[in-house]
Amino acid sequence: MPECNHLMPQTESKITWPNGVVDVVLDTDTYNEIDDQFALVYALMSVQRMNVQAIYAAPFHNDRSDSPADGMAKSYEEAERILSLLGHRSNDFLFKGSMSWLQDNRTPVSSPAVDDLISRARARTDQPLYIIAIGAITNVVSAILAAPDIKDRIVVLWLGGHSLHWHHTREFNLQGDLTASQVLFDCGVPLVLFPCLLVAEALATTLAELDKHIRPAGDIGAYLYEIFEGYGSGDLRSAGASKVIWDLAPVAWLVNQNWVETVVTHSPILTSDVTWSRDRNRHLIRVATRVHRDGIYTDLFSKLSSTTSH
């Protein structure tokens, strides 16, 4: 299997905010915590900007799963639950992803999600397929390794790592499959990166805010409120407590570029020490530098309210 080209030329136009409605697939470790559920709902309700064509369950491994495979299976089940609450179909729409991490930087992990992504990407004849990735990047990189030709037909939006000037980038999505993360930054695929610390962490909200604006929004609103309230062993019920809904960031950028400030810079080198290194000879990517949370939450609350009022 050929390795990704580390210095593949990248034009800035491919990572520019797109006008009009774009076709999207969502790669999500939905059960990892609670932010993926909010992002999935937000994407499915943002029909004026995106057409969600498929959802891929991503692997994860923490205290909510026994292994990457178990995490993927639980993510699949959680995505099914969200789709059911929204009245969406899951057949031919939701796909199981990788059951393990990459073993090296050349060999993909096969899965139905990878097969579907390759098929959808290769079917593109005009505009690219946008991949909103909000978990470990194993599925997406496996597709690129298995079919390098799709790099010209996709744009990856990834919530992963920390700000490029932070002293380390030990973040859950990025560390989950470090090898896949390294390949992503090396391979030259059009990439819009949404760091966590100092950027997406602005997307904090509170139980009181959700009680007023999310909880009344039908079955899906009640469920989102329930999982938020139950997260963190009751800490979120304490006065002054808040929780970051990290995964809203890439969805929000597609909805309205003014809510997420970005810059174009050279793709960083992700070291084995899980730090950033820089080389100005590398291809360009777009990186989020600041998130304006008020517009994003106003839009999310409005869409939930209008959808459930019909």
N, C-alpha and C positions, 0 to 999 in steps of 0.2 A: 504494500500500500504506500503510495508516494506521500511524503511529508509535505505539509503546507509550505508555500514559498514565503520565507521570512521577510522578503523585501518587495513583495508584490506592489506595484504602483496603485495608488488609491486616489481617485478624484474626489474633490470636496463636494461636487454636485450630488454624489450618491448618498451623502450623509446630511444633506440639507433637509429641513422640515418640508414635508410633502403637502401640496395643496390637494383639496378634494378628498373624497372617500378612498381609503386604502384597504387592501386585503391584508388580514392579520391572522396569525396563529399565535396561541398563547402557550408557553412552556412553563409549567408551574408545579412547585412542590406544595400543593395546596394544603396539606395537613401539617406542615412543618411548624407553623404557629397560627396566626389569625389574619395576617395582612394579605395573603394571597386571595382569600375569599373576597375581601373588599375590592381588590384590583380586578378580579374576574367579573364581579358584578358590574363594576364601573365600565369595563371594556364592553361587555355585552349590552349595556345601556347607551353607549356612546355611538349609536348607529349613524349619526350625522357625520362622523369622522372615520369610522372604521367598520369593516365587515369581518367579523370574527368567523373564520372558516373552520378552525379546528382547535382543539385543546389537547395538550400533551402532558401526561403525568410525569413529573421529574422525580428522581430518587433523592432521598435525604436520609441522614442518620444522626439522630440525637436522642434525647430522653423520651421522645414521642414515637420512636421506631426502634426495631431490633436490628435493622440492617438497611443498607440502601434499597434493597429489593422490597423490604417491608414498608419502608417510607414511600416508595413509589406506589405500592398497592394501596396504602392508606390515602395517598394523594388522589389516586384515581377514584376511590370511594367518596372522598370529600367533594371532588369536582362533580361527581354524579349527583350528590346531595344538593349542591348549589344549583345545578341545572334543573333539577326537579322542582326546587322551590321557585324558580323563575319560569317554569313551564316550558323549558327548552328540551329538545331531544338530546339524547346522548349517543344513540346508534349512529355510526359513521361520522361522528363529530368529536368524540372523546377517545383518545388512544393511550394505551399503556406504553411507558417509556423504558429506559434502561434499568436493568436489575443489578448493575454493578458499576463501579467507577472505571475509567480508562486504565488499562494496564500499562500502556506506553503511549507515546505521542504519534503513533502511526496506525494503531489498530482500533477501529470503531467498535462500539458495543451495539449489537443489533437489537431492534425492537420494532413493534408496529408503529410507534411514533416516528422513528427514524425513517422507516419506509414511506410513511405518509408525507413527511416533510420533503423528502427527495422528490417524490412524485409531484407534489404541488409546486415546488420550486421549478422543476423542469418544464412544467406546463405554462410557465409565465412567458408571454410573448411581448409584453409592453412594460407595464409598471412592475417594480419588484414586489416580492412578498415580504411583509414586515413581520419579524419574529419578536414578540414581546417575551423575554425570558426573565423570570423572576425566581429562579432557583439555581442549583448547580447546573452548569452549562453542558453537561454530559450528552444529552440528547442532541443538541444543536451541533456540537463539535463532532459527534459521531456521524451525523449526516454529512458534514463537510469532508471528513476523512473518507467516507465511503463514496462520496460523489463530489469531488473538488469543483466540478463544473458549475455547481449551484451557487458558488460564491458570487457570480455575476448576476444572479437573479434574486438575491435576498438582501435585506438589511436587518441586522441584529440590534435590538434595543435590550441592553442587559443591566439589571440591577445587581451590582456586584462590586466588591472591593470597597476601599475607602478613597478619600480625596487624594489626588496624585501628589500633593505636597505633604501628605501625612507621613509620619516616620515608619509606619508599617501598613500593611493592608490585610490584616488577619480578620477577615469578615466571613460569615457563615457560608454564603453562596460560593464565594471564591475558593475558600479552603476545602469545601466539600469534595470537589474534584480538582485538585491543584493542577494536575497534568492537563486536563481539559481547559482550564482557565489559561494556562500558558499557551496552549495551541491557539486559543481564540485571539489573543493579542498578537501572536506571531504570524497568523496565516493570511492576513490582508483582507479578510471579509469586511465589507462596510459595517461599521460599528458605531453605535451611540451608547456611551457608557454613563450610567447613573450611580455615582458613588454613594455610599451610605453615610459615614461620618462626615459632618460639616456640610452635607448637601441634602440627601433624602431625609435626614433626621429632623428636618424642619416640619415634617408631616405628622406632628403629634396632635392627638385629640384626647378628649376626656369622656368619661362615662356620662357626665351631665350633658355634654354637647350631643352625644349619641342618643341619650334618652329623649331629647327634644326633637332631633332631626332624623334619626334613623329608626328608632324603635317603633314609631307609629306606621312605618311603611310596609304594612302587610306581613306575610310570612317571612319574606327574605329580610326585611328590616328587623323583625323580632329575632331571627336567627343570628344576624350580624351583631346585634346588641348582646345577645346571650353569650356568644363566644368571646366577645370583648370583655364582658363583665366577669366571666369565669377564668380569664387568663391571668396568670401570676398569683394564684392562691389568694385572691381577694384583695391584693394590693391596690388595684385600680379603683376600689371603693373608698380609698382613703382620701381625705381632703388634699387637694393640690396634685393628686396623682394624674399622670398622663401616659399615653402609649403611642409610639410611632407606628404608623401604617406605611412602612417603607415602600411597598410594592406599587403604590399609586403613582409613583414618579414617572415611569416610562409611559404608562397609559395617558397621564396628564399631558406629557409633552406632545403626544400625537393629537390630543384634543385641542390644545392651544399652546403654541410655542412661547407665548408671553409669560406663561406660568413657570417655565423652567429655562433659566438662562444657561447658555452653553458657549463653549469655545471649541475651535478646531486646533488640535495639537498632534504631535507625533505619538504613535502607539507606544505605551511604556513597555519595558521588559519586566516581566514578573519573575522575580528570582526565587530560587529554592528556599530562601530564608523568609519568603512571603513579604518582600519589600518591593518597592518600585525602583527601577533604574531607567535612565533616559538615554536615548540615542536619536539625534536629529536627522539621521539618515533613514529612519523607518517611515512607513506609510502613515497617513493621517487618519485620525478618528475624531469623532465629536464627543465632548465630555461635558456633562452637566456640572455647573459650578454653584448654582443657587436655585432654590425652589421657593416659590411664592405660595404658601399653603392656603391662604384664605380663598383665592379664586378656585382652587382645586376642590376644597371641601364645599364651597358654595355650589359648585356645579354638581358634585356627587349628591349632595342633599336634595338639590332641585330635581335631579333625574329620578331619584328614588321616590320623591313625593309625587311627581307627575305621573310616573308609571303606575303607582298603586292607587291613584285617584280615578283611573279610567275604569 
